[in-house]
Amino acid sequence: MRGAPYILGLALAATAAPAAWSQDNPESLDARIRASAEAAESLQGPLDGGWTLAGPDGQAIYAFQIVDKPGGLDPLEGVWRDLRRPTMPGDIGLIDTLQRGAGALTISFVLRPGAPTTVIQLRSGADGGWSGELREGGAVTKVTLRRS
């Protein structure tokens, strides 16, 4: 999920100055679209985009898509998907709490009605990744969060 600046940048790249590219040189259009997408991406906050939560064995557990609006002052928003199950209804949902602090990130959501809340508490690392604990169904698992 990208914000309006991202979509607008892609639209502008695809429609602006059609004389600057031709069917004989499609790479120039691809380069313009890529540059516009990168420019639009730079307008988003640092947590914006796709992330994957993995266990200590490196196996993917959850995928997250986070919206972090420019400036970092607006609340974070996001969705989750359980990667341990086959794709089916109920393996995706809205994140209930997505809270950032000084070098910390907390994510919480409910897998299904009546289930206990799943809580992920993370600390930022020097490499731009995150590590911490997943608390789910009474179990605690060491996890890492990396860009998808």
C-alpha positions, -999 to +999 in steps of 0.1 A: +000+000+000+016+032-011+002+066-007-011+091-032+024+105-039+036+071-051+006+066-074+008+101-087+045+097-095+039+065-115+010+082-134+032+112-142+060+090-154+038+070-177+020+100-192+045+130-192+065+138-223+057+108-245+081+122-271+110+114-247+106+077-254+096+055-283+088+019-290+123+016-303+137+025-268+113+011-242+142+012-216+139+050-214+103+047-203+112+020-178+140+042-164+116+071-160+090+050-143+116+036-119+130+070-111+095+084-105+087+054-082+119+059-063+112+097-059+077+090-046+091+063-022+115+088-008+085+109+003+073+081+027+083+074+062+111+048+070+087+020+080+065+023+049+063-008+027+065-046+030+081-064+059+085-101+067+087-115+103+108-146+106+116-171+134+150-181+146+153-207+118+147-180+092+113-194+083+088-166+075+059-163+099+040-131+090+041-106+062+032-070+070+024-040+047+029-008+067+019+027+058+042+053+073+032+087+060+058+114+055+071+132+086+066+103+110+040+121+130+009+104+118-001+070+133+012+040+115-013+017+098-009-018+084-022-052+076-008-087+084-008-120+066+000-154+082+026-170+060+024-204+078-010-212+064-022-217+028-038-186+014-075-186+025-100-162+041-089-153+076-052-154+071-050-116+066-063-087+087-057-052+100-031-045+126-048-034+158-018-016+173+013-004+155+033+018+178+068+031+173+091+046+200+128+054+203+143+024+186+112+002+194+082-011+174+052-029+188+027-047+166-004-064+179-034-080+163-060-108+167-058-138+144-095-146+147-124-135+168-120-148+204-083-157+200-058-141+223-039-110+210-007-117+191+020-092+203+054-085+186+079-064+204+109-053+184+141-032+188+159-017+159+193-028+148+222-010+132+216-028+099+181-013+096+164-046+106+145-053+138+147-081+163+126-092+193+099-115+205+066-128+191+040-137+218+014-159+204-009-184+220+011-185+252+044-192+233+073-167+230+095-169+199+126-149+190+120-131+157+135-107+132+117-082+109+132-074+076+121-055+045+103-078+019 
